[in-house]
Structures are given as C-alpha cells and as structure tokens.
Amino acid sequence: MEVEFTARQVRVPKVLHEMGQKGMDRLGRLLGKSAHGNLVFSTQRREQIVELTIQDRLQSFAAKGKGATLEIALRQALTHAENQVQRHRDKRLANKRLPKGEKVMTAPPVARPKLRAVDPDEEPEKPTRKRASIAVHSFPAKPEVVEPHVARNSQAIALRPMTIEEAVKDAEFQDRDLFVFRTVAGEQYVLHRRRDGKMELVEIP
C-alpha cells in the first residue's frame, strides 16, 4: 500500500517507519490494491499520538492511538484500524453469500379475438373453434452428475502451535475458509467459515 508519513514536532525512528509500513501493507491486502493511507506522528503534553487514515475505493477508515511512546501509539492505531477493516470485510462477504431470490415465472395474457360488426346481407360463417393462449412452464433439466475434483493443499495447516486468537487472525490474513491448527497443550482444532461469514471452531476429539 502507498503510505504517506508525516511527523509533527517529533522524530520518527526508522524502526517505527518500517513497522507502520508493514501494518499498512497488511491492511492493504484486506482492502485491495486501490487503497492508500496516511500516518501522522505527533506529541501533545508528554503524550505520543499516531493518527491513521485509509482511503478505499468505496469507504474511508480512521483510527487514533495514544501512549507513552510512539510505538505504543502506533500499535494501538493499527489495531483499531484492523478491527474496522475486518468488520467491513466480514459484512461485505456476508452480503455476497446471501442466496439469490427465486425467479417467478409469469404467464402471458390470454389473447382474446376482437368483435366486428355483422352485415345482415352477409352469409353467416360457420362456427370455428377459438384458440386460447396457454402458458407453458418449463422445468430445468436433470443436472448432470459431475465427479468431485479433489485438490491437495498443505497451506491450510499451521506448522507451529498457536492460540485460537492467533489462528483466527492467521486464517483471515491468508483469506482461508478452512484452517487446521493445534494449541501448545496439544489440542487440535479446525476453523471453518460459515455462509454467514462467521468463523466456527470445531474441536477434533
């Protein structure tokens, strides 16, 4: 993500500059390539302040962090911004996964023949059968049976022990709907994203 850094009456070390860039890049991967951000470092009454703004194609995000050091303020601002972006992303995914409404078939109106004036000198015509328009409903053909395609993937399994919070963040960071991990105590779990966008935790016995 393209990030603009601004320092007001403070000196920003190179370490914090790299930390801010990495945090903004992580947020940029969640939003997309069109996002760009701004980080402002300042101080006020012995309190360090970091203001963060991100402009997306459709929405903007703003977060603020305060602390005794610039590093604490920066981490706080990045955490607040990540929570906002995550809620926005979950809401957008939930809207995309809603089922489409069923299509309603409407029948065309029945055509009625127009009446015309009858001439008394004209011979009456023989009665003919009237034709009426009938609505024909077509049913979908029987779906073909397709053999399932199985693809192997080892990246959905965590190689090191981690907590449930770390596993949720890692799964969101990698944008995976399924993630297998184990805790330090040796318990094994599976994270699964449901259709409503929420993460479901399944314990492996």
KOLMIVO-839673 format. One record per residue (C-alpha): x, y, z; residue number from 0; residue in three letters. Coordinates in steps of 0.25 Angstrom, whole numbers, always signed. Layout:
% residues N
+-------+-------+-------+-----+------+
|  east | north |    up |  nr | rest |
+-------+-------+-------+-----+------+
|     X |     Y |     Z | NUM |  ALA |
...
+-------+-------+-------+-----+------+
END
This chain:
% residues 205
+-------+-------+-------+-----+------+
|  east | north |    up |  nr | rest |
+-------+-------+-------+-----+------+
|    +0 |    +0 |    +0 |   0 |  MET |
|    +5 |   +14 |    -3 |   1 |  GLU |
|    +6 |   +21 |   +10 |   2 |  VAL |
|   +10 |   +36 |   +13 |   3 |  GLU |
|   +17 |   +38 |   +27 |   4 |  PHE |
|   +16 |   +52 |   +34 |   5 |  THR |
|   +24 |   +56 |   +47 |   6 |  ALA |
|   +20 |   +68 |   +55 |   7 |  ARG |
|   +30 |   +72 |   +65 |   8 |  GLN |
|   +35 |   +58 |   +67 |   9 |  VAL |
|   +45 |   +50 |   +61 |  10 |  ARG |
|   +41 |   +36 |   +55 |  11 |  VAL |
|   +51 |   +25 |   +56 |  12 |  PRO |
|   +54 |   +16 |   +44 |  13 |  LYS |
|   +48 |    +4 |   +52 |  14 |  VAL |
|   +35 |   +11 |   +54 |  15 |  LEU |
|   +35 |   +15 |   +40 |  16 |  HIS |
|   +36 |    +0 |   +35 |  17 |  GLU |
|   +26 |    -4 |   +46 |  18 |  MET |
|   +16 |    +5 |   +41 |  19 |  GLY |
|   +18 |    +1 |   +26 |  20 |  GLN |
|   +17 |   -14 |   +29 |  21 |  LYS |
|    +4 |   -11 |   +37 |  22 |  GLY |
|    -2 |    -3 |   +26 |  23 |  MET |
|    +2 |   -13 |   +16 |  24 |  ASP |
|    -5 |   -24 |   +24 |  25 |  ARG |
|   -18 |   -15 |   +23 |  26 |  LEU |
|   -16 |   -12 |    +9 |  27 |  GLY |
|   -16 |   -27 |    +6 |  28 |  ARG |
|   -30 |   -28 |   +12 |  29 |  LEU |
|   -36 |   -16 |    +5 |  30 |  LEU |
|   -29 |   -17 |    -9 |  31 |  GLY |
|   -19 |   -10 |   -18 |  32 |  LYS |
|   -27 |    +3 |   -19 |  33 |  SER |
|   -25 |    +6 |    -4 |  34 |  ALA |
|   -15 |   +17 |    +1 |  35 |  HIS |
|   -12 |   +22 |   +14 |  36 |  GLY |
|    -6 |   +33 |   +23 |  37 |  ASN |
|    +1 |   +32 |   +37 |  38 |  LEU |
|    +3 |   +45 |   +45 |  39 |  VAL |
|   +12 |   +45 |   +57 |  40 |  PHE |
|   +11 |   +56 |   +67 |  41 |  SER |
|   +13 |   +59 |   +82 |  42 |  THR |
|    +4 |   +67 |   +92 |  43 |  GLN |
|    +6 |   +69 |  +107 |  44 |  ARG |
|   +16 |   +58 |  +108 |  45 |  ARG |
|    +7 |   +48 |  +101 |  46 |  GLU |
|   +11 |   +42 |   +88 |  47 |  GLN |
|    -1 |   +41 |   +77 |  48 |  ILE |
|    -2 |   +34 |   +64 |  49 |  VAL |
|   -13 |   +37 |   +55 |  50 |  GLU |
|   -16 |   +27 |   +43 |  51 |  LEU |
|   -25 |   +29 |   +31 |  52 |  THR |
|   -28 |   +19 |   +20 |  53 |  ILE |
|   -36 |   +23 |    +7 |  54 |  GLN |
|   -42 |   +11 |    +0 |  55 |  ASP |
|   -49 |   +12 |   -14 |  56 |  ARG |
|   -63 |   +12 |    -7 |  57 |  LEU |
|   -60 |   +15 |    +8 |  58 |  GLN |
|   -50 |   +22 |   +17 |  59 |  SER |
|   -45 |   +18 |   +31 |  60 |  PHE |
|   -39 |   +26 |   +42 |  61 |  ALA |
|   -32 |   +21 |   +55 |  62 |  ALA |
|   -24 |   +28 |   +66 |  63 |  LYS |
|   -14 |   +23 |   +76 |  64 |  GLY |
|    -9 |   +29 |   +89 |  65 |  LYS |
|    +2 |   +25 |   +98 |  66 |  GLY |
|   +15 |   +28 |  +106 |  67 |  ALA |
|   +23 |   +24 |   +94 |  68 |  THR |
|   +21 |   +25 |   +79 |  69 |  LEU |
|   +22 |   +10 |   +77 |  70 |  GLU |
|   +10 |    +8 |   +87 |  71 |  ILE |
|    +2 |   +19 |   +80 |  72 |  ALA |
|    +5 |   +12 |   +66 |  73 |  LEU |
|    +1 |    -2 |   +71 |  74 |  ARG |
|   -12 |    +4 |   +77 |  75 |  GLN |
|   -15 |   +11 |   +64 |  76 |  ALA |
|   -12 |    -1 |   +55 |  77 |  LEU |
|   -21 |   -10 |   +64 |  78 |  THR |
|   -33 |    -1 |   +63 |  79 |  HIS |
|   -32 |    +1 |   +48 |  80 |  ALA |
|   -30 |   -14 |   +46 |  81 |  GLU |
|   -43 |   -17 |   +54 |  82 |  ASN |
|   -51 |    -6 |   +46 |  83 |  GLN |
|   -45 |   -13 |   +33 |  84 |  VAL |
|   -49 |   -27 |   +38 |  85 |  GLN |
|   -63 |   -23 |   +41 |  86 |  ARG |
|   -65 |   -16 |   +28 |  87 |  HIS |
|   -59 |   -28 |   +20 |  88 |  ARG |
|   -68 |   -38 |   +28 |  89 |  ASP |
|   -80 |   -30 |   +25 |  90 |  LYS |
|   -76 |   -30 |   +10 |  91 |  ARG |
|   -74 |   -45 |   +10 |  92 |  LEU |
|   -87 |   -47 |   +17 |  93 |  ALA |
|   -95 |   -39 |    +6 |  94 |  ASN |
|   -88 |   -46 |    -5 |  95 |  LYS |
|   -92 |   -60 |    +1 |  96 |  ARG |
|  -107 |   -57 |    +2 |  97 |  LEU |
|  -115 |   -67 |    -7 |  98 |  PRO |
|  -122 |   -60 |   -19 |  99 |  LYS |
|  -137 |   -59 |   -19 | 100 |  GLY |
|  -145 |   -69 |   -27 | 101 |  GLU |
|  -149 |   -66 |   -41 | 102 |  LYS |
|  -164 |   -64 |   -42 | 103 |  VAL |
|  -170 |   -69 |   -56 | 104 |  MET |
|  -181 |   -60 |   -61 | 105 |  THR |
|  -191 |   -65 |   -71 | 106 |  ALA |
|  -194 |   -56 |   -83 | 107 |  PRO |
|  -208 |   -51 |   -84 | 108 |  PRO |
|  -219 |   -59 |   -91 | 109 |  VAL |
|  -221 |   -53 |  -105 | 110 |  ALA |
|  -236 |   -50 |  -108 | 111 |  ARG |
|  -241 |   -48 |  -122 | 112 |  PRO |
|  -247 |   -35 |  -125 | 113 |  LYS |
|  -262 |   -34 |  -129 | 114 |  LEU |
|  -266 |   -28 |  -142 | 115 |  ARG |
|  -279 |   -22 |  -148 | 116 |  ALA |
|  -288 |   -33 |  -154 | 117 |  VAL |
|  -294 |   -29 |  -168 | 118 |  ASP |
|  -309 |   -35 |  -170 | 119 |  PRO |
|  -307 |   -38 |  -185 | 120 |  ASP |
|  -295 |   -46 |  -182 | 121 |  GLU |
|  -296 |   -61 |  -180 | 122 |  GLU |
|  -293 |   -65 |  -166 | 123 |  PRO |
|  -279 |   -72 |  -165 | 124 |  GLU |
|  -278 |   -86 |  -160 | 125 |  LYS |
|  -275 |   -87 |  -145 | 126 |  PRO |
|  -260 |   -89 |  -143 | 127 |  THR |
|  -253 |   -93 |  -131 | 128 |  ARG |
|  -246 |   -82 |  -123 | 129 |  LYS |
|  -231 |   -83 |  -120 | 130 |  ARG |
|  -227 |   -79 |  -106 | 131 |  ALA |
|  -212 |   -76 |  -102 | 132 |  SER |
|  -207 |   -85 |   -91 | 133 |  ILE |
|  -195 |   -82 |   -82 | 134 |  ALA |
|  -185 |   -93 |   -83 | 135 |  VAL |
|  -176 |   -95 |   -71 | 136 |  HIS |
|  -162 |  -101 |   -74 | 137 |  SER |
|  -155 |  -109 |   -63 | 138 |  PHE |
|  -140 |  -109 |   -62 | 139 |  PRO |
|  -133 |  -122 |   -68 | 140 |  ALA |
|  -128 |  -132 |   -58 | 141 |  LYS |
|  -114 |  -128 |   -54 | 142 |  PRO |
|  -102 |  -136 |   -59 | 143 |  GLU |
|   -94 |  -144 |   -48 | 144 |  VAL |
|   -80 |  -138 |   -48 | 145 |  VAL |
|   -69 |  -145 |   -41 | 146 |  GLU |
|   -63 |  -137 |   -30 | 147 |  PRO |
|   -50 |  -131 |   -32 | 148 |  HIS |
|   -40 |  -132 |   -20 | 149 |  VAL |
|   -28 |  -123 |   -19 | 150 |  ALA |
|   -18 |  -125 |    -8 | 151 |  ARG |
|   -13 |  -113 |    +0 | 152 |  ASN |
|    -4 |  -113 |   +11 | 153 |  SER |
|    -4 |   -98 |   +14 | 154 |  GLN |
|   -17 |   -99 |   +22 | 155 |  ALA |
|   -10 |  -106 |   +33 | 156 |  ILE |
|    -2 |   -98 |   +44 | 157 |  ALA |
|   +12 |  -103 |   +45 | 158 |  LEU |
|   +14 |   -97 |   +59 | 159 |  ARG |
|    +5 |   -97 |   +72 | 160 |  PRO |
|    -3 |   -85 |   +73 | 161 |  MET |
|   -15 |   -79 |   +81 | 162 |  THR |
|   -29 |   -78 |   +76 | 163 |  ILE |
|   -28 |   -63 |   +74 | 164 |  GLU |
|   -15 |   -65 |   +66 | 165 |  GLU |
|   -21 |   -76 |   +58 | 166 |  ALA |
|   -33 |   -67 |   +54 | 167 |  VAL |
|   -24 |   -55 |   +50 | 168 |  LYS |
|   -15 |   -64 |   +42 | 169 |  ASP |
|   -27 |   -70 |   +35 | 170 |  ALA |
|   -33 |   -56 |   +32 | 171 |  GLU |
|   -19 |   -51 |   +27 | 172 |  PHE |
|   -18 |   -63 |   +18 | 173 |  GLN |
|   -33 |   -62 |   +13 | 174 |  ASP |
|   -36 |   -76 |   +16 | 175 |  ARG |
|   -49 |   -82 |   +19 | 176 |  ASP |
|   -43 |   -95 |   +26 | 177 |  LEU |
|   -31 |   -95 |   +35 | 178 |  PHE |
|   -25 |  -106 |   +44 | 179 |  VAL |
|   -17 |  -103 |   +56 | 180 |  PHE |
|   -12 |  -108 |   +70 | 181 |  ARG |
|   -10 |  -101 |   +83 | 182 |  THR |
|    +2 |  -102 |   +92 | 183 |  VAL |
|    -5 |  -113 |  +100 | 184 |  ALA |
|    -7 |  -122 |   +88 | 185 |  GLY |
|   -22 |  -120 |   +86 | 186 |  GLU |
|   -25 |  -119 |   +71 | 187 |  GLN |
|   -36 |  -110 |   +65 | 188 |  TYR |
|   -42 |  -107 |   +51 | 189 |  VAL |
|   -46 |   -93 |   +48 | 190 |  LEU |
|   -58 |   -93 |   +38 | 191 |  HIS |
|   -64 |   -80 |   +31 | 192 |  ARG |
|   -79 |   -82 |   +30 | 193 |  ARG |
|   -88 |   -76 |   +19 | 194 |  ARG |
|   -92 |   -64 |   +28 | 195 |  ASP |
|   -77 |   -60 |   +29 | 196 |  GLY |
|   -75 |   -64 |   +44 | 197 |  LYS |
|   -63 |   -73 |   +48 | 198 |  MET |
|   -67 |   -87 |   +54 | 199 |  GLU |
|   -58 |   -94 |   +63 | 200 |  LEU |
|   -58 |  -109 |   +63 | 201 |  VAL |
|   -50 |  -118 |   +73 | 202 |  GLU |
|   -44 |  -131 |   +68 | 203 |  ILE |
|   -46 |  -142 |   +78 | 204 |  PRO |
+-------+-------+-------+-----+------+
END
